[in-house]
Amino acid sequence: MRFYDLIIKKRDGQELTKKEINFMIKEYCEDRIPDYQMSAMLMAIYFQGMNIDEIKYLTMAMVHSGKIIDLSSIPGIKVDKHSTGGVGDTTTLALAPMVAAAGVPVAKMSGRGLGHTGGTIDKLESIKGFKTELGLNKFINIVKKVGASIISPTSDLAPADKKLYALRDVTGTIDSIPLIVSSIMSKKLAAGADAIVLDVTTGSGAFMKEYKDALKLGKIMVDIGLEFGKETVSVITNMGEPLGFAIGNSLEVKEAIEVLKNRGPEDLRDLCLVLGAYMLELGGAAKNYEEGRKRLEKILKEGTAFSKFKEMVAAQGGNPEIIDKPELLPLAKHCTKIKAVITGYIQKIDSQLIGESAMLLGAGREKKESEIDLSVGIILKKKVGSKVNINEDLAEVYYNDSEKLKEAKNKLLSSFVIGDKKPKKIPLILAAISKEGVKEFR
Amino acid sequence: MRFYDLIIKKRDGQELTKKEINFMIKEYCEDRIPDYQMSAMLMAIYFQGMNIDEIKYLTMAMVHSGKIIDLSSIPGIKVDKHSTGGVGDTTTLALAPMVAAAGVPVAKMSGRGLGHTGGTIDKLESIKGFKTELGLNKFINIVKKVGASIISPTSDLAPADKKLYALRDVTGTIDSIPLIVSSIMSKKLAAGADAIVLDVTTGSGAFMKEYKDALKLGKIMVDIGLEFGKETVSVITNMGEPLGFAIGNSLEVKEAIEVLKNRGPEDLRDLCLVLGAYMLELGGAAKNYEEGRKRLEKILKEGTAFSKFKEMVAAQGGNPEIIDKPELLPLAKHCTKIKAVITGYIQKIDSQLIGESAMLLGAGREKKESEIDLSVGIILKKKVGSKVNINEDLAEVYYNDSEKLKEAKNKLLSSFVIGDKKPKKIPLILAAISKEGVKEFR
């Protein structure tokens, strides 16, 4: 078999066989297919797509490029969660302890961020002492004892995805449904959970700008999960504006703590309740979504999720005192504000631009090697639909380095669109897809 | 400017600017764009195409990646010729001396072959002593003195094309009209001729399998030539069967000599007359195509083209005696035949399969580094339309090494399709495209 012939086959719109896809992944991982041939293949897949069988074979080949983690020693149905990405998305930090407090074990591997802000792992590292690189045994023991643990992926977790993602990232082949699905699902399946809840974001700050594309992506991921015998739910959510008020690593940790204290921004809290309710349903801790949601509302009210988070922080070497006193989290030295230049209603907050602004402040990585400044970021004072008066604050900017501050502030200011009429607000939760089908919320 | 953004732009079907295309070629040649990004771009161009402006800018950028050869010291209008490739195509060897004999100087750089058989340069090297790597001054002096010279391209002739072609060759991005046009035209324009005649082949042995695609390719090349102020004619020819009877390096030289002796296969002779007639017209040695053709028929009859070829061979260090006695050319040690298994008419001879058969014998290069055996090849005994009886010879196979002989013979046999009815023969010359428009011959 020659990889050249497979490039031509896909380029010409033909279906690749299981054998051919296995060959492709194996040879690429073992450096017998050069990057310049693989990037041509990735671009051909971008244009010609893949059918559900091809996506299944690709996902499977990527799972088996490494080891599948064995979580069977943890009692109960382990439910994993993943988001296709949003700006200011700190859901996992609140969600994991909420779900664990309801008795569903969460053994989660989470990535570092590339782009606007850090990933969950970066955010957790703003808690002093918190270790994200534990051995597999320690990780499993914490889940057994506490109910939740979040660590960095082990190096043998779908290594094919790591290698392919790095190539896609520099060759314009990220936004391809078959490549997104196989990337996400291979990691989730290799991480060993029994069921999966996916947050598929749509809107200006997300991969899938259009609702219909997000729906398609969510549906294929449910199908792929089921193909592998894992019950999967995709929740389609609107990332038309950033989630919550905080964008930036330690700022988002603070906001997650607010949610766990039964406060926090309404949209972030709501998303945690929705995703959590499905996790409880799949994990057998609730009969259905409605029961799961009620259970989690009670948990937040009683503070058990908050205690669970402190327990998890302590078990992973972090200082639990910080969770009680979030003012101990790192905070940038300086703060400045941006103000509205006219009176009106916020029509739109462009997540993409806000993300780029946060990155300019140092909150995200431009390249893999870049250092993140965990203490910087943005706090929104207004959300879409808010009334704002001229000269009223739109956002606070926390910064250490004033070099790119002006550019960051300009981007931030231009992300707010202010108009005369109160806009119709798009709901956060748009649809949920499960084996039963699509349930639209809007 | 980031090359990543240009990949996305082309992927999304947008037009690249002159500045962007210049950046792409310059940075790639200077190794600041890695192959894995360029191959993604090439595949995006394959799918999205390029408009005439983009092709013009790409061609220009590739021309200027090296030096433009200055032929101004040679008196007269220098006319270059190029073929998009066919099996058994030895046209240049006969054509160059024919045109030179009519007083139009031919200063031609020609490539080595990758694929079925060698290129013109390889074929010429089967003439003992013939040197194809002359200095530029010597090359120009031979053209001044003899009227024709054929050498290998100098290393600074459109080096961007060399680098890009090597990448296209292994990434499934050869068959793209903008990439074919810019590759061919950049080399022709850098080679310094005043006018260009192109043989655009179509059929089973050619890049462009379909007549309409060949027509499109021919038209764009004429437009690009005119954009650069070089009058250009594209002749669309049928490569539905191999050209002439000989496939293989020294065998094809012998056949070219036959043409120069006013004999040789009808189709090869006809193609030389047609391409030559246009070269004479563009070179100012004939008022029009018809006059050019008559002039060349006379030249062949009088033997002046034959003498011109001997002069050129001698000037480039080859033994001119060989041209008088072609039996001195290298010939393989063994000969075997393949025979018809039924009686009937030849319906089709698949050029692609014949080419592959010749390559198995050692007549072509599979990889750049492969050695060519100049003495092996195939002589067809029948052409499309011929009557053949059972057990009658279809072809002779000249070979040295019997290792792949069986496979080569099987391919050769399967390339002949024999049927009951005499087939309608497709003419060799299908159309000619010039600044005046398209003239269809069929």
Chai-1 contact restraints between the chains, C-beta under 6 A:
chainA,res_idxA,chainB,res_idxB,connection_type,confidence,min_distance_angstrom,max_distance_angstrom,comment,restraint_id
A,I7,B,G172,contact,1.0,0.0,6.0,A-B,restraint_1
A,I8,B,G172,contact,1.0,0.0,6.0,A-B,restraint_2
A,R11,B,G172,contact,1.0,0.0,6.0,A-B,restraint_3
A,D35,B,Y36,contact,1.0,0.0,6.0,A-B,restraint_4
A,Y36,B,D35,contact,1.0,0.0,6.0,A-B,restraint_5
A,Y36,B,Y36,contact,1.0,0.0,6.0,A-B,restraint_6
A,Y36,B,S39,contact,1.0,0.0,6.0,A-B,restraint_7
A,Q37,B,T171,contact,1.0,0.0,6.0,A-B,restraint_8
A,S39,B,Y36,contact,1.0,0.0,6.0,A-B,restraint_9
A,S39,B,S39,contact,1.0,0.0,6.0,A-B,restraint_10
A,S39,B,A40,contact,1.0,0.0,6.0,A-B,restraint_11
A,A40,B,S39,contact,1.0,0.0,6.0,A-B,restraint_12
A,A40,B,M43,contact,1.0,0.0,6.0,A-B,restraint_13
A,A40,B,T171,contact,1.0,0.0,6.0,A-B,restraint_14
A,A40,B,G172,contact,1.0,0.0,6.0,A-B,restraint_15
A,M43,B,A40,contact,1.0,0.0,6.0,A-B,restraint_16
A,M43,B,M43,contact,1.0,0.0,6.0,A-B,restraint_17
A,M43,B,A44,contact,1.0,0.0,6.0,A-B,restraint_18
A,A44,B,M43,contact,1.0,0.0,6.0,A-B,restraint_19
A,F47,B,F47,contact,1.0,0.0,6.0,A-B,restraint_20
A,T171,B,Q37,contact,1.0,0.0,6.0,A-B,restraint_21
A,T171,B,A40,contact,1.0,0.0,6.0,A-B,restraint_22
A,G172,B,I7,contact,1.0,0.0,6.0,A-B,restraint_23
A,G172,B,I8,contact,1.0,0.0,6.0,A-B,restraint_24
A,G172,B,R11,contact,1.0,0.0,6.0,A-B,restraint_25
A,G172,B,A40,contact,1.0,0.0,6.0,A-B,restraint_26
